């Protein structure tokens, strides 16, 4: 469920508010939700009275991703739900990336998968000390989508590859270090953000308006000393070394497993790698090589066809079953390890996607 509202400001301009309202599912995105959001945001984009957009989620989490259980069912039934969902979700993300007005996204708690897609598309990205962000798709036999080929590929020092490959959890300090968030605010101040915005006069021209918005958001930031230290920053040398020495997915896997740091962060990374689909890991490594070569529009086009093919793979069916349906956490992947994934399987899979998308890399 999504609730839309228009809040008046002092000068009678309006703020369009999008509120994800399925806290029982951690605001997991269904087709109806993304379709409603896309339609309403298109309408607001044409409305000159709308000054800003604010997107937030009810409850303790912003959004825990898309409804992959329903997508698995669609893959099994060979119906059109997958096509409708992916095309609409990626259309929503592209719309937000190219929106004509400032888009604020306030992301508390879990921000996963499809939630990251919305967050990264916003012009003003706001986190809290409760934010837990990840792209963990390799654990369900999928890959980081929703434009991740674009935004992960543009994170410095190839750290986006580490994020997508490992499915690591990032806190607000990590996101600040990676420059994928703009502001860290106190959770309760964040809840008052809308009231602060409506209580101001935004009658100035566009450039002044955006400057005033930046000033308002900057005044709400918490003291940097309270932001948790970035684990990725702290161990950047070790991660960089693992990435630089990797000429294949198997090599990157081994390099990350060989990092000798003994803490909760790297224990989680190694656990994710051991659990992940070898096919997914192989594809994420390939994905990183082409993401920076495409325009934003072509990224979403290519990801649409990549997702359509990926969701028919045995590993997606098995990954969702093991983690979210039966919840036994014992997936039987089609390949037991990365060394068992044939290069020809990857190249033939990618060629089918390239052919459908009309985008070729060789």
N, C-alpha and C positions, 0 to 999 in steps of 0.2 A: 504494500500500500504506500502511496505517495500523496502527501498533502501539499497543495500549492496555495500561496497567499500573496497578496499585494499590500505592502505596508507603506503608509504615507509618511513622507518626511516633512520637515518644517516648511519647505517651499512647495509642497504638494506634489513633488516628484515621487516616484514609487520605487520600492525595492521588491524585486521578485524573489520570493522565498520558496525553496524546494526542500521539503522535509521527508526523509525516508522513514517510514513508520511501520516497520516490522521487527521490533526489538527482540521478539521471541526467536527469530532466525538470524539475529545479528544483521538485520537489514539486507539479507541476501537478495540479489536482483533477479526478478522474474521478467518474462517477456512483457507482461502488462505494465510493469513498473518502468522499464526502459522506453517503451512505446509512449507512455503518458508523459514522461519527462521530455522526450525528444519533441513531441507535438507542442507542449507548453512552452518550451524554450524557443522553439521556432516562432511561436506567436509573440513572445516577449521581445524577441530580437527585432521584430518589426514595429514595436510600440515605442515611440519616442519618449513616452512618459516614464518608462522603466529606466532607472539610472544604473542600478547594479543588480547582480544576481547573488544570492547567498544559498549555498547548498550545505545541508547538515543532516545528521541522522539522530533519530530518537534512541534513547537508552545509552548503554555503556560503550557502544561501538558505532563507528560511522557506517561501514559496509564490509561484510566478510566475503564479497565476491559474487559471482553469478550462480544461478541454480543449476549446477552441473549434474545433479541427480536427474532433473527433468531432461537435460540434454542427453544424458546416457539413455534414457527411455526413448527419446526421439531417434537416436542412432539405431537402437534395436528395432524400432518400428518402421524405420525408413520414411518417416513423415517429414513435413516441411517446417516443423518447429525450429530445428537447428538453423536452417537457412534464414528464417524470419528473425530469430533471436540474434544471431551473429550480425546480420546486416543492420538491424536496428540498433544494437548496442554500439557497434563501431561507428554507425552514423551519428549517434548521440555523442560519442567521444570526439569525433571529428568536428562536430558542431561546436562543442565547448572549446576545443583548441583554437578555433577560428572565430569565436564569438566577437560581436562588435561592441560589447559592453564589458566592464570588469566583472569577473566571476570569482567570488570568494568561496572557498571550500574549507569548512571547519571540520577537521577529522580527528575525533577522539577514539580511543580504544583501538579495536582491530580495523585495519585498512588492508584488505587482501584482494588480490586478483582484480576483478571488475571494479572494486572500490578504488584501487590504485589508479585504474584507467580514468575514472572521473576526477580524482584528486590531481593527477598529473596534468590534466587538461585545463585546470583552472588557472586563471592569471594570478591569483593571490592564494597561496597554499598555506593553511594555518594548522599547526599541530599543537598538542598538549603534552604534558608529562605522562599521560596515560597511553599515548599513541603507540601502536604496535603494527608496523607495516611490513608486508612481505609479498613476494611473488612466488608462491610455493607449488606452482602447477606441475613441476616434475614429479611430485609425490602422487599425482593422480593420472600419470601417463599423458599429460598434456604439455603445453609450453607457455611461457609468458606472452600473453596476447594483449588486447586492448591498447595497442599502440606502443607496447614495450619495445618492439624492434626500433622504434624511434627514440623514446626517452632513455632506455637503458644503454643504447648505443652511443649516447651523447654524454654519458657520465665519464668524468676524467679517468685516465689511466686504465681504461678497460674494466673499471670496477663494476660497471653494469653487467658484464659477463659473469662476474663473481656472484652478483645478487641473483640473477636469473638461474644460474647453474646450481647454486647451493640452496636457494630458497630461504636464505637467512632472514632472521627477524631483525628489523631496524627500529631503533628507538628514535626519539626526536633529535638526540645529539648526532646520531648517524645521518639522519636526513638533512640536518643543518650542514654537516661536514660535506656531504655529497651534493649540496646545493639543489636538493629536490623538495625543499620546503622553504618558505619565506619567513615565517613567524612562528615562535613558540609562545603560547599564552597560557595563563592559568585556566584550568577547566571552567571554573565558575565565572571568570571574567569573559571567557568565550561565550558563555550562555547569555551574557548581558550585551554582547556585541551588537545584536540587532537593535536593541533599545538605544544604544549609543549612536547608531547610524541614523535612526529615525528622528533623533532629537537634534539633528543638525540641519543647517541650511545648505543645500547642495546646488544653489542656483547659478554658480559660476560656470564658465565655459568648460569644455571637456578636459583640457590640459590642467586647469586649476583644480577641477573636481578630482582628478586622479591624484594630484599632488596632495590634496587634503585627505584623501582616502589613505594614502601611504603614511601620512603623519598620524592619523588616527590609529592605524594598525600598529605602527611603531611604538606608540605610547602604551600599548597594551602588552608588549612583550615582557616576559619575566626576566629576572636577572640571569645573565649567562651562567653564573656560578651554580645556579640551580638545575641547569640542563644536564642530564646524564652524559658522562664522557662517552665519546664515540668509540666503540670497540673496533670499528673498521679503521678509524683514524689511528688508533693506538697500535694496531698491528698491520698498518698499511704496507710496511716493508715486506713482511712475510707474505701477504696476499699478492702484492705486486710481483714478488719473485716467483710465486706459483703460476701466475698468469703469463709472465714473460717467457718462462721456460716451456710453456705448453704449446705444442703444435697439433694437438688432437684432443678430443674429449677425454680419451683414456689417460693421456698424459696429465691433463688438468686435474682429473680425479685423483690420480696418484700423488701429484704435487700437493694438493690440498690435504689429503690424508696424511702426508708426511710432515706437515707443520707441527712442530713440537710444543706449541703453546698449550698449556693444560688449564683451560678455564671453561665456564659454562657456554660461552659463545661458540668456541670452536668445537666443543663436544656436540653442540646442537647441529653445527654445520656438517660434521662428519656423520652424525646419525642420519641427517637428511640425505646425504649422498649415498649412504648404504641402503636407504629405503627406496630411493628414487628409481624410476624407470630408466634403464640404460638407453632405450630408444629416445626417450625425451631428452636425456642429457646430451646425446649425440646431436639431436636437432637444435638444442639451445646453442651449442657451440657453433653450428652452421648459421643459425639465425643472427648471431652477433656479427658475422662477416658481411651480411647483406643489409642490415638495418640502416647503416650510415650511408648507403649508396642510393637510397630511395627518397623521394619527396614524401611529405606527410600523407598526402592523398594516396600515393602508391603503396605506402606502408599499410594503410588500412585495407586497400584493395587486396594486397598480397596476403595479409593476415586473414582476411575473410576466407579465401580459398584454402589457405593452410589449415585453418580451423575446421573447415568442412571435411577435409581429408583426415586430419588428426582425430576428429571425433568418431571416425569409423574404424580407427585402429583398435586392435585387441587390447592394447595397454590402457587406453582411455576407459574402456568398459571395465576392465579388471581393476584399474586404479581407483575409480569412483566406488566400485563395489566394496573393495577392501577397506577404504578409509571412511566412506560416508553411508553405505547401505548396510552391509553386514557388519562393518566396523571391527573386523578381526585383525586388521592391519597386517595381513599376510598375503600380499599380492603375488600372483604367479605371472611374472613378466614374460613376454614372448622371447626375450633374450636374457640369459642369466647374468651377464656382465657386459661391460663396454667392449671388451675384446671380442665378444661374440656377435656384435652388431656388424653385419657385412657392409662394406663401403658401397656396394652395389645397391643394397636395400635403401640406404639413405639417398643416393644419387637418383635412383628411379622414383622414389617417393617425391623428392624435390622437383624432378622433371614434370611429374603429373601436376603438381601445384603450379609451376611456372607456365605450363601449357594452358591451364584453365584461367590463370590470371593474366596471361599475355605479357608477362614480365620475365625476361630471361637474364641470367647472370653470367652465362658463358657464351 
